[in-house]
C-alpha cells in the first residue's frame, strides 16, 4: 500500500454511510491537510480515533444482539446485521466489515505510511 492508497481509503471512510459525523469530519479535515504542516498532527489524531472506533466482529455481534442495537437500528435491521456478522465471524472474520470499518482497518494496517 502507498500513501496514495491511504488517501483513497480516507476518502472511502468519509463517504461510508456507516461513518459517524465526527469521524467523517476528521477524515475530511485530514484530506484537506495532506501536504501541509498540519498533516502529521491530524494523522496521529485520525489513527487514534480509528483505533477507538474500528470494531471487532465480537463487538458488533454484541451490539446488534443487544437491546441497544435493536433500539438504534430497529429490530429487523438488528437481526439482519447480527446474522451477517455471525456469518463473517464463522468465515474467520475478525473485524466489522461495514464500509467505514473496512476503510478504517486498511488505514490502521498501514498507519506507518502517514505517521
C-alpha positions in Angstrom: 0.0 0.0 0.0 1.1 3.5 -0.7 0.2 6.9 0.7 -2.0 7.4 -2.4 -3.8 4.2 -1.3 -4.2 5.6 2.2 -5.7 8.8 0.8 -8.2 6.7 -1.2 -9.1 4.8 2.0 -9.7 8.0 3.9 -12.0 9.2 1.1 -13.8 5.8 1.3 -14.1 6.3 5.1 -15.5 9.8 4.7 -18.0 8.6 2.1 -19.2 5.5 4.0 -22.8 5.6 5.2 -21.7 3.8 8.4 -19.1 6.6 9.2 -20.4 8.7 12.1 -20.3 12.5 11.7 -17.3 13.4 13.9 -15.1 10.8 12.2 -16.3 11.9 8.8 -15.4 15.5 9.7 -11.9 14.4 10.9 -11.3 12.4 7.7 -12.3 15.4 5.6 -10.0 17.6 7.6 -7.1 15.2 7.2 -7.7 15.1 3.4 -7.5 18.9 3.3 -4.3 18.8 5.3 -2.4 16.4 3.1 0.9 18.0 2.1 0.6 20.8 4.7 2.4 21.2 8.1 -0.9 20.1 9.9 -0.8 16.7 8.2 1.3 14.8 10.8 -0.8 16.0 13.8 -4.0 15.2 12.0 -2.6 11.8 11.0 -2.0 11.0 14.7 -5.5 12.2 15.6 -7.1 10.2 12.8 -5.2 7.0 13.7 -6.1 7.4 17.4 -9.8 7.9 16.5 -9.7 4.8 14.2 -8.1 2.7 16.9 -11.0 3.6 19.2 -13.7 3.3 16.5 -13.0 0.3 14.3 -15.0 -2.5 15.8 -14.1 -6.2 16.2 -16.5 -8.7 14.9 -17.3 -9.7 18.5 -18.1 -6.1 19.4 -20.6 -5.7 16.6 -22.2 -9.1 17.3 -22.6 -8.0 20.9 -24.1 -4.6 19.8 -26.6 -6.0 17.3 -27.6 -8.8 19.7 -28.5 -6.3 22.4 -31.5 -4.1 23.2 -29.4 -1.0 22.5 -28.6 -2.3 19.0 -32.3 -3.1 18.4 -33.2 0.4 19.5 -30.5 2.0 17.4 -31.5 0.4 14.0 -34.8 -1.3 14.6 -35.4 -5.0 15.5 -35.5 -6.3 11.9 -32.3 -4.4 10.8 -30.5 -5.5 14.0 -31.5 -9.2 13.4 -30.2 -9.0 9.8 -27.0 -7.3 10.8 -26.5 -9.8 13.6 -26.9 -12.7 11.2 -24.5 -11.1 8.8 -21.8 -10.5 11.4 -22.2 -14.1 12.7 -21.5 -15.3 9.1 -18.5 -13.0 8.9 -17.2 -14.5 12.2 -17.9 -18.1 11.1 -15.9 -17.4 7.9 -12.9 -16.3 10.1 -13.5 -12.5 10.0 -12.1 -10.7 13.0 -13.3 -7.1 12.2 -16.6 -5.4 11.3 -16.9 -5.4 7.6 -19.1 -2.2 7.2 -17.6 0.3 4.7 -16.3 2.6 7.5 -14.6 -0.1 9.5 -13.1 -1.7 6.3 -11.6 1.6 5.3 -10.5 2.3 8.8 -8.9 -1.1 9.2 -7.0 -0.6 5.9 -5.7 2.7 7.2 -4.7 1.3 10.6 -2.9 -1.7 9.0 -0.7 0.8 7.1 -0.6 3.7 9.5 3.2 3.9 9.4 2.7 5.5 5.9 1.1 8.6 7.5 2.6 8.8 11.0 
